[in-house]
Amino acid sequence: MASSSSITNNPPFTVTEVNALDFKKSPLKISTGIGFFDHMLDQFNSHAQIGVSVKVSKQENEDSNTTAPYDSTADTNRYGDNAPLQEKIMGQVGKALGEEFYTKILSSLPVPRQSRFCCPLDEALVECTLMTKEEEEEGELKEYFLAPFGIYPKSTGRTKIGCMTTAYVETFFSELAKSAKLDVTLRKIRGHNGHHIVESAFKAFSRAIRNLVDGTNTSFSLPTTIINGTTDNNDNDGMAKMWGLSSESHRQSLALKRFSSSQRQTKETSIDVSLQLDGASSGISIDTGIDTLNTFYNTLAREANLSLDVKCQGDTWVDDHHTSEDVSIAIGKVLNVALGTKAGLNRMWCATAKVGDTHVEVTMDLSNRPCFNHGLASLEEGDQEYVGDMSMEMFHHIIDSLVMNGQMTVHVDELSKGNNNNGMDLISAVAMSFGRALRFCSAVDPRRAGKTASSKGTLSA
């Protein structure tokens, strides 16, 4: 059953009904009097799978400890015109939730244990890292680089989102870090939209704390670890238990029998594609007429642990453009159909791969809101015309076509550049990290019981 703690600040408000329930939706509501802040706290429910509730009530007068009744709908933004009070409320809510997180969820975790997650939105990407502390130690917001919140106005970014003052997001996370006994970093990798920068931060923190509890750090997501489950690293053991081939997730994923096929014919290409999320048991066969494209999709399918059959006859005597684009469109479409509504899936993940000295990270969300962003310095700054038998300009295009038709949000970042082996190291590292991210995004999370990982409750609308 839900317990309730009461933390009273100086008048004129009281913070009550604070709950943090692992895997359970709290029967109580989130009502802080700051509408956008309520929406952000709800991300803990959807993405941390921690049932959160909190209520901020007005006091009748400065000498009274009783609270006045209010209509939670009508009073959604009842503190919207009081910025100083907002700072106190957001700090006090952070402190109260941090205490609940530590008492009910975090206190039993190993020390130190680390977690990291990046949350991809179409207009923002924020990284969060967490580290547990000893019981007698206080946590700290070690790094906080989210501002400016967007580019309108250019000089400052947004100072308010709805009625919420953006400056006090730092106050919230600082107080939460202290009382939850966590060292926290929040860093904006990119973002031009203030709403999405804040949302990405809350979702990244939510996913990072879920992974912290599960022992499934995305920094230790190599498939060999997950498949074999033989390692002395507790975090990797957590990966094997949660997502490995012997896990309930894998069993339920296979039980869905997710399959799709397509025949696509134009004057330029004739393509047959079949894709099955079956643990690669049906095999991988890619024949596009372009060796580099074959390598890219062979690698991606292997790392994603799926079966993929692609046959394409295209006008490669004209150029590689039509074949590269059309194959990626076809694969993206069958992938999207095979994934269905995405209900019950893990939905988000970030994964890395290193080939030679080229180190790449892909952050993915099966969002139904297609968007592709990248920070591939080797692609933008390079002077190569071809990588193998494929023109370098098509590399960006095949990822974009795959992402758009796969209805996903994807950020690809080059963490370090190498000599790049004439471009093949970059191609291979992107394919590997893309496939690894897809593998975990498409995995069933049994705890969701078929429900969509979204505060909206659906990704189809």
C-alpha positions as CSV (number, residue, x, y, z in Angstrom):
1,M,0.0,0.0,0.0
2,A,1.1,3.6,-0.6
3,S,2.6,5.3,2.4
4,S,2.5,9.1,2.8
5,S,5.1,11.4,4.2
6,S,4.6,15.1,5.0
7,I,7.2,17.7,4.6
8,T,6.2,21.2,5.7
9,N,7.9,24.3,4.5
10,N,7.4,27.8,5.8
11,P,3.9,29.2,4.9
12,P,2.1,29.5,2.7
13,F,2.3,25.9,1.4
14,T,2.6,22.3,2.6
15,V,4.0,19.4,0.6
16,T,2.1,16.1,1.4
17,E,1.2,12.7,-0.1
18,V,4.7,12.1,-1.3
19,N,5.1,8.6,-2.7
20,A,7.7,6.6,-4.6
21,L,6.4,3.1,-5.5
22,D,8.5,0.8,-7.5
23,F,6.6,-0.6,-10.5
24,K,3.3,0.7,-9.2
25,K,1.2,3.6,-10.2
26,S,0.4,5.7,-7.1
27,P,-3.3,6.0,-6.3
28,L,-2.7,9.6,-5.5
29,K,-2.1,12.4,-7.9
30,I,0.6,14.8,-8.8
31,S,-0.5,18.4,-8.0
32,T,2.2,20.9,-7.3
33,G,0.3,24.0,-8.6
34,I,2.9,24.3,-11.4
35,G,1.4,22.6,-14.5
36,F,4.4,21.9,-16.5
37,F,6.3,20.7,-13.4
38,D,3.4,18.2,-12.8
39,H,3.9,16.9,-16.4
40,M,7.6,16.4,-15.9
41,L,7.1,14.6,-12.6
42,D,4.8,12.2,-14.4
43,Q,7.8,11.0,-16.5
44,F,8.9,9.1,-13.4
45,N,5.7,7.1,-13.7
46,S,6.1,6.3,-17.4
47,H,9.9,6.0,-17.7
48,A,11.3,5.2,-14.3
49,Q,8.4,2.9,-13.5
50,I,8.2,4.5,-10.1
51,G,4.8,5.5,-9.0
52,V,5.1,9.1,-7.9
53,S,2.6,11.4,-6.2
54,V,2.9,14.7,-4.5
55,K,0.5,17.4,-3.4
56,V,1.3,21.0,-2.7
57,S,-1.5,22.7,-0.6
58,K,-2.2,26.3,0.3
59,Q,-2.3,27.1,4.0
60,E,-5.3,29.0,5.2
61,N,-3.1,31.6,6.9
62,E,0.4,32.1,8.1
63,D,-0.4,30.9,11.6
64,S,-2.3,27.8,10.6
65,N,-0.9,24.3,9.8
66,T,-4.2,23.3,8.2
67,T,-4.7,23.2,4.5
68,A,-7.5,24.7,2.5
69,P,-9.4,22.5,0.0
70,Y,-8.9,23.3,-3.7
71,D,-10.0,22.1,-7.1
72,S,-7.0,20.4,-8.6
73,T,-8.1,21.0,-12.1
74,A,-8.9,24.7,-11.7
75,D,-5.7,25.2,-9.6
76,T,-3.3,23.5,-11.9
77,N,-1.2,26.6,-12.2
78,R,-2.2,28.3,-9.0
79,Y,1.5,29.2,-8.3
80,G,2.2,30.4,-11.8
81,D,2.5,34.1,-10.9
82,N,4.8,33.6,-7.9
83,A,8.4,32.8,-9.1
84,P,10.0,33.0,-5.6
85,L,7.4,30.6,-4.3
86,Q,8.0,28.3,-7.2
87,E,11.7,28.0,-6.3
88,K,10.7,26.9,-2.8
89,I,8.1,24.5,-4.0
90,M,10.4,22.8,-6.6
91,G,13.2,22.6,-4.1
92,Q,11.0,21.1,-1.4
93,V,9.4,18.6,-3.8
94,G,12.9,17.6,-5.0
95,K,13.9,17.0,-1.4
96,A,10.8,15.1,-0.5
97,L,10.9,12.8,-3.5
98,G,14.6,12.2,-3.0
99,E,14.0,11.0,0.5
100,E,11.3,8.7,-0.8
101,F,13.5,7.4,-3.6
102,Y,16.3,6.6,-1.1
103,T,14.2,5.1,1.6
104,K,12.0,2.9,-0.5
105,I,14.1,2.1,-3.6
106,L,17.8,3.1,-3.5
107,S,19.0,2.4,0.0
108,S,19.5,-1.3,-0.7
109,L,21.6,-0.8,-3.9
110,P,25.3,-1.5,-4.0
111,V,27.7,1.4,-3.4
112,P,29.0,2.6,-5.7
113,R,26.8,1.7,-8.6
114,Q,26.6,3.9,-11.7
115,S,24.1,4.4,-14.4
116,R,23.9,6.5,-17.5
117,F,21.1,7.3,-20.0
118,C,20.5,9.7,-22.9
119,C,17.0,10.6,-23.9
120,P,16.3,11.3,-27.5
121,L,13.6,13.8,-28.5
122,D,13.2,15.2,-31.9
123,E,14.5,18.6,-30.8
124,A,16.7,17.7,-27.8
125,L,19.2,15.1,-26.5
126,V,20.2,15.2,-22.8
127,E,22.6,12.8,-21.0
128,C,22.1,11.9,-17.3
129,T,24.6,9.9,-15.1
130,L,23.9,8.7,-11.6
131,M,26.2,7.3,-8.9
132,T,25.0,5.9,-5.5
133,K,26.6,7.2,-2.3
134,E,27.1,5.8,1.1
135,E,24.3,6.2,3.6
136,E,26.1,8.8,5.6
137,E,27.0,10.8,2.5
138,E,24.9,13.5,0.9
139,G,24.4,13.4,-2.9
140,E,25.3,16.3,-5.2
141,L,24.3,17.7,-8.5
142,K,27.8,17.5,-9.8
143,E,27.2,18.9,-13.3
144,Y,24.2,20.8,-14.7
145,F,24.4,22.1,-18.3
146,L,20.9,22.4,-19.7
147,A,20.6,26.2,-20.3
148,P,19.9,28.0,-22.5
149,F,16.4,26.5,-22.8
150,G,16.0,26.8,-26.5
151,I,16.9,29.6,-28.9
152,Y,13.9,31.9,-28.6
153,P,14.8,34.5,-27.5
154,K,18.3,34.0,-28.8
155,S,20.0,35.8,-25.9
156,T,18.5,33.8,-23.0
157,G,16.3,30.9,-24.3
158,R,13.0,30.4,-22.5
159,T,12.7,31.6,-19.0
160,K,9.2,30.0,-18.5
161,I,7.6,26.9,-19.9
162,G,3.9,27.3,-19.3
163,C,4.0,28.9,-15.9
164,M,7.1,27.0,-14.7
165,T,10.3,29.1,-14.3
166,T,13.1,27.2,-16.1
167,A,15.8,28.3,-13.7
168,Y,14.3,26.3,-10.9
169,V,14.7,23.0,-12.7
170,E,18.3,23.1,-11.3
171,T,16.8,23.7,-7.8
172,F,14.7,20.6,-8.1
173,F,17.5,18.3,-9.2
174,S,19.9,19.7,-6.7
175,E,17.6,19.0,-3.8
176,L,16.7,15.6,-5.2
177,A,20.3,14.6,-5.6
178,K,21.1,15.5,-2.0
179,S,18.3,13.6,-0.3
180,A,18.4,10.6,-2.7
181,K,22.1,10.3,-1.9
182,L,23.0,10.3,-5.6
183,D,25.7,12.1,-7.5
184,V,23.9,13.4,-10.6
185,T,25.0,15.0,-13.9
186,L,22.7,16.4,-16.5
187,R,24.2,17.6,-19.8
188,K,22.5,18.9,-22.9
189,I,24.2,17.3,-26.0
190,R,21.9,19.3,-28.4
191,G,18.6,21.1,-28.3
192,H,16.9,24.1,-29.7
193,N,13.5,23.7,-28.1
194,G,13.1,24.6,-24.4
195,H,10.1,22.3,-23.7
196,H,11.9,19.3,-25.1
197,I,15.2,20.1,-23.3
198,V,13.5,20.0,-20.0
199,E,11.4,16.9,-20.9
200,S,14.6,15.1,-22.2
201,A,16.3,15.9,-18.9
202,F,13.4,14.4,-16.8
203,K,13.1,11.3,-19.1
204,A,16.9,10.8,-19.1
205,F,16.9,10.9,-15.3
206,S,13.9,8.6,-15.1
207,R,15.5,6.0,-17.4
208,A,18.9,6.3,-15.6
209,I,17.3,5.7,-12.2
210,R,15.4,2.7,-13.6
211,N,18.7,1.3,-15.0
212,L,20.4,2.0,-11.7
213,V,17.9,-0.1,-9.8
214,D,17.9,-2.9,-12.4
215,G,21.7,-2.9,-12.7
216,T,21.4,-2.4,-16.5
217,N,23.8,0.4,-17.2
218,T,23.8,1.3,-20.9
219,S,27.5,1.7,-20.7
220,F,27.7,-2.1,-20.4
221,S,25.3,-3.2,-23.2
222,L,27.6,-5.2,-25.4
223,P,25.6,-8.2,-26.9
224,T,28.3,-10.8,-26.0
225,T,27.8,-10.0,-22.4
226,I,24.1,-10.3,-22.6
227,I,24.1,-13.5,-24.6
228,N,26.6,-15.3,-22.5
229,G,25.8,-13.7,-19.1
230,T,29.3,-14.7,-17.9
231,T,31.0,-11.8,-16.2
232,D,32.1,-10.7,-12.8
233,N,30.5,-7.2,-13.3
234,N,27.3,-6.8,-11.4
235,D,25.9,-4.4,-13.9
236,N,26.5,-6.8,-16.8
237,D,24.9,-9.6,-14.7
238,G,21.9,-7.3,-14.4
239,M,21.8,-6.9,-18.2
240,A,21.8,-10.7,-18.7
241,K,19.1,-11.2,-16.1
242,M,16.8,-8.4,-17.5
243,W,17.5,-8.6,-21.3
244,G,19.5,-11.8,-22.0
245,L,18.6,-14.9,-24.0
246,S,17.3,-16.7,-20.9
247,S,15.3,-13.7,-19.7
248,E,11.5,-13.3,-19.5
249,S,11.9,-10.4,-21.8
250,H,13.4,-12.5,-24.5
251,R,10.8,-15.2,-24.1
252,Q,7.9,-12.7,-24.4
253,S,9.6,-11.0,-27.3
254,L,9.7,-14.2,-29.3
255,A,6.2,-15.1,-28.3
256,L,4.9,-12.0,-30.2
257,K,6.0,-13.5,-33.5
258,R,6.7,-10.1,-35.0
259,F,7.1,-10.4,-38.7
260,S,6.5,-8.2,-41.8
261,S,7.4,-8.5,-45.5
262,S,7.1,-6.2,-48.5
263,Q,7.5,-6.1,-52.2
264,R,8.4,-2.7,-53.6
265,Q,8.8,-2.0,-57.3
266,T,9.5,1.2,-59.2
267,K,11.1,2.0,-62.5
268,E,14.4,2.2,-60.6
269,T,14.3,-0.7,-58.2
270,S,12.6,-4.0,-57.5
271,I,12.9,-5.0,-53.8
272,D,11.7,-8.0,-51.7
273,V,12.2,-7.6,-47.9
274,S,11.2,-9.8,-45.0
275,L,12.0,-9.0,-41.4
276,Q,11.4,-11.0,-38.3
277,L,12.2,-10.2,-34.6
278,D,12.9,-13.8,-33.8
279,G,16.4,-13.8,-32.3
280,A,17.9,-14.2,-35.8
281,S,16.8,-17.8,-35.9
282,S,15.7,-17.5,-39.6
283,G,19.0,-16.0,-40.7
284,I,20.3,-12.9,-42.5
285,S,20.6,-12.6,-46.2
286,I,21.3,-9.2,-47.8
287,D,21.8,-8.8,-51.6
288,T,21.4,-5.2,-52.8
289,G,24.0,-5.1,-55.5
290,I,26.1,-2.6,-53.4
291,D,28.6,-4.3,-51.1
292,T,28.9,-1.5,-48.6
293,L,25.1,-1.4,-48.2
294,N,25.1,-5.2,-47.8
295,T,27.7,-4.8,-45.0
296,F,25.8,-2.1,-43.3
297,Y,22.5,-4.0,-43.0
298,N,24.2,-7.4,-42.3
299,T,25.9,-5.8,-39.3
300,L,22.8,-3.9,-38.2
301,A,20.6,-7.1,-38.3
302,R,23.2,-9.2,-36.5
303,E,23.6,-6.7,-33.6
304,A,19.8,-6.2,-33.4
305,N,19.4,-10.0,-33.2
306,L,16.8,-10.2,-35.9
307,S,16.3,-12.1,-39.1
308,L,16.4,-10.0,-42.3
309,D,16.1,-11.1,-46.0
310,V,16.7,-8.4,-48.6
311,K,16.9,-8.8,-52.4
312,C,17.2,-5.8,-54.6
313,Q,17.6,-5.3,-58.3
314,G,18.3,-1.7,-58.9
315,D,19.7,0.6,-61.6
316,T,23.2,0.8,-60.1
317,W,24.5,1.5,-63.6
318,V,22.9,4.9,-63.2
319,D,24.1,5.6,-59.6
320,D,23.9,4.0,-56.1
321,H,21.3,6.6,-55.0
322,H,18.1,4.8,-56.0
323,T,19.1,1.4,-54.6
324,S,20.5,2.8,-51.3
325,E,17.4,5.0,-50.7
326,D,14.8,2.5,-51.7
327,V,16.3,-0.4,-49.7
328,S,16.4,1.7,-46.6
329,I,12.8,2.9,-47.1
330,A,11.6,-0.7,-47.5
331,I,13.5,-2.0,-44.5
332,G,12.2,0.9,-42.4
333,K,8.6,0.3,-43.4
334,V,8.6,-3.5,-42.6
335,L,10.4,-2.8,-39.3
336,N,7.7,-0.4,-38.3
337,V,4.9,-2.8,-39.2
338,A,6.6,-5.7,-37.4
339,L,6.9,-3.6,-34.2
340,G,3.2,-3.0,-34.2
341,T,1.9,-0.5,-31.6
342,K,5.1,-0.8,-29.5
343,A,2.9,-1.4,-26.4
344,G,4.8,-3.1,-23.7
345,L,8.2,-2.5,-25.3
346,N,11.3,-1.0,-23.6
347,R,11.1,1.7,-26.3
348,M,14.2,3.8,-25.5
349,W,17.9,2.8,-25.4
350,C,21.4,4.2,-26.1
351,A,24.2,1.9,-27.3
352,T,27.8,2.4,-28.4
353,A,30.3,0.6,-30.6
354,K,34.0,1.1,-31.4
355,V,35.6,0.0,-34.6
356,G,39.3,0.8,-34.8
357,D,39.5,4.2,-33.1
358,T,36.1,5.3,-34.3
359,H,33.6,5.3,-31.4
360,V,29.9,5.9,-32.1
361,E,26.8,6.2,-29.9
362,V,23.2,5.8,-31.1
363,T,20.4,6.9,-29.0
364,M,17.0,5.6,-30.1
365,D,13.3,6.0,-29.3
366,L,10.6,4.0,-31.0
367,S,8.5,7.1,-30.8
368,N,6.3,7.2,-33.9
369,R,7.7,10.7,-34.3
370,P,10.5,10.2,-36.9
371,C,13.5,12.4,-36.6
372,F,17.2,11.9,-37.3
373,N,19.9,14.1,-35.8
374,H,23.7,13.5,-35.8
375,G,27.1,14.7,-34.7
376,L,29.2,12.7,-37.1
377,A,32.3,14.8,-37.6
378,S,33.9,12.3,-39.9
379,L,30.9,12.6,-42.2
380,E,30.6,16.4,-42.1
381,E,34.3,17.2,-42.2
382,G,35.6,14.3,-44.4
383,D,36.8,14.7,-48.0
384,Q,36.0,11.2,-49.2
385,E,33.7,10.7,-52.1
386,Y,33.1,7.0,-51.8
387,V,33.2,4.4,-49.0
388,G,33.8,1.1,-50.8
389,D,31.3,1.0,-53.7
390,M,28.8,3.5,-52.1
391,S,29.0,7.2,-52.4
392,M,29.6,8.8,-49.0
393,E,26.7,11.2,-49.4
394,M,24.4,8.3,-49.4
395,F,25.5,7.2,-45.9
396,H,23.5,10.0,-44.2
397,H,20.6,9.3,-46.6
398,I,20.3,5.6,-45.8
399,I,20.1,6.3,-42.1
400,D,17.6,9.1,-42.6
401,S,15.4,6.9,-44.9
402,L,15.5,4.0,-42.4
403,V,14.7,6.3,-39.4
404,M,11.9,8.2,-41.1
405,N,10.1,5.1,-42.4
406,G,10.8,3.2,-39.2
407,Q,8.9,5.9,-37.3
408,M,11.7,6.4,-34.8
409,T,13.7,9.2,-33.2
410,V,17.5,8.6,-33.5
411,H,20.5,10.6,-32.6
412,V,23.9,9.4,-33.8
413,D,27.1,10.9,-32.3
414,E,30.7,10.2,-33.0
415,L,32.4,10.1,-29.6
416,S,35.9,9.8,-31.1
417,K,37.4,9.8,-34.6
418,G,39.9,7.4,-35.9
419,N,41.8,7.0,-39.1
420,N,38.5,5.6,-40.3
421,N,39.8,3.0,-42.7
422,N,38.5,4.8,-45.8
423,G,35.1,5.3,-44.1
424,M,34.4,1.6,-43.3
425,D,35.1,2.0,-39.6
426,L,32.4,4.7,-39.4
427,I,29.9,2.7,-41.4
428,S,30.5,-0.4,-39.2
429,A,30.4,1.5,-35.9
430,V,27.1,3.2,-36.8
431,A,25.6,-0.1,-38.0
432,M,26.7,-1.9,-34.8
433,S,25.5,0.8,-32.4
434,F,22.2,1.2,-34.3
435,G,21.5,-2.5,-34.2
436,R,22.3,-2.7,-30.5
437,A,20.0,0.2,-29.6
438,L,17.2,-1.4,-31.7
439,R,17.7,-4.7,-30.0
440,F,16.9,-3.2,-26.6
441,C,14.3,-0.7,-27.7
442,S,12.3,-3.5,-29.3
443,A,12.6,-5.9,-26.3
444,V,9.5,-6.5,-24.3
445,D,9.6,-5.2,-20.7
446,P,7.5,-7.8,-18.9
447,R,6.8,-5.3,-16.0
448,R,4.8,-3.1,-18.3
449,A,2.2,-5.8,-18.9
450,G,1.6,-4.7,-22.4
451,K,1.2,-1.0,-21.6
452,T,2.9,1.7,-23.6
453,A,5.9,3.5,-22.1
454,S,4.4,6.9,-22.4
455,S,2.7,9.5,-20.2
456,K,0.1,9.8,-23.0
457,G,-0.7,6.1,-22.8
458,T,-0.2,5.6,-26.5
459,L,2.3,6.2,-29.4
460,S,-0.4,5.9,-32.1
461,A,-2.0,9.3,-31.7
